[in-house]
């Protein structure tokens, strides 16, 4: 191959590489904007909304995470572990907030400015868009709360006394939507230290439910 041909081939490779990098940056920008519009959104829903492949979204999420532009949080939702994605510095990341997708609801329009939270038992919270006579009768406690809304999700903040009762900060939650009602089942994990056989402290998890 002549020097001229080699130079031309190298230029084509550099141009193709630059084009791929730019395409990746464009994808990252689009996905980051979608995350900012919907804090807590999952990879699946990003792909669905933008009509991207899961692989394309996963690649972008990895790049954004490497650049520290996003934070990830894993939660249990309807029996599956879901990766929630937040923009860097999102102030509600650690807050006592329940998020669920509008498309899961039978009638999203029923959810207005107020929702009703019922402590149904030691591990279950019920959330409804209107007062529920059945839940009113059996609830250990109940609270009226404001409903916040992003483009594709509803956000409901758990009141402090319920968050404390359910040890929210040390709990995983499984969210199930039935019609227009939400059932939240919580499992609390309490880290404790116990002596190990080799006389070093091991971290164990005591799970209560």
Secondary structure, DSSP 8 states (H G I E B T S, - for coil): --HHHHHHHHHHHHHHHHHHHHHHHHHHHHHHHHHHHSTTEEHHHHHHHHT--HHHHHHHHHHHHHTT-EEEEEEEETTEEEEEEEETT-TTTTSSEEEEEGGGSS-GGG--SEEEEEE-SSSEEEEESS--HHHHHH-SEEEEEEEEE-SSEEEEE--HHHHHHTTGGGEEEEEEEETTEEEEEEEEEEEEEEE-TTSSEEEEEEEE-
